[in-house]
Amino acid sequence: MTEENHCYENAIAERINGILKDEFYLDQCFFSLKNAKIATKNTIKSIIIKDYTYL
């Protein structure tokens, strides 16, 4: 993050976090850190696959 932890100083990271939470439902409660990591990895992989299919 930034020194002052202000969202305007790190707008790109905040936008990405917002997309992950809103569009891919990563704002839910997970039973464990392992489950949260798996869900995040799967989401990122699906985003990458979608981007490469348009090339």
N, C-alpha and C positions, 0 to 999 in steps of 0.2 A: 504494500500500500504506500501511501505517502506519509510525509512527516507529520502532518496535522490530521490525517485520516479524514479529509474532506472530499466528498464525492466529486466535486467540480475539478479537483486536481487529478483525478484518475477516471475520467469520463468513459474511456474505452472499456476498462475493466468493469466498471459499474454497469455499462450497457450489456456486456456479455453475460454478467451474472443475472441481470434482469431477464434476458432472453432465455437462459437456461431454466430459471425459475418459472417464468410465465408459460413458455411454449412447450417445455419438456417436463413440467411438473416436478422439478427438483427441489421445490420448496416444501415437500411433504416430510413427515417424520420418518426416519429410517430406524430399523431395529438395531443396527450396528453401523460402525464406521465402515466395515467391509462392504455392507450392502450399499451404502452411500457412494463409495468409490466405484463399485461395479456399475451402478446406475449412471454415474457421471461419465465413466469411460464408454459405456454403450451409447450414450447420447452424443458424445464427441465423435465417436466412430460413425454414427449415422449421419451426422452433419457433414463429415469429410466425404463419405460415400456419395451423398446427394450432390455435393459440389463437383466431384469428379465425373459424375454421370452427365453433366451438362457440357463438358469439354469436348 
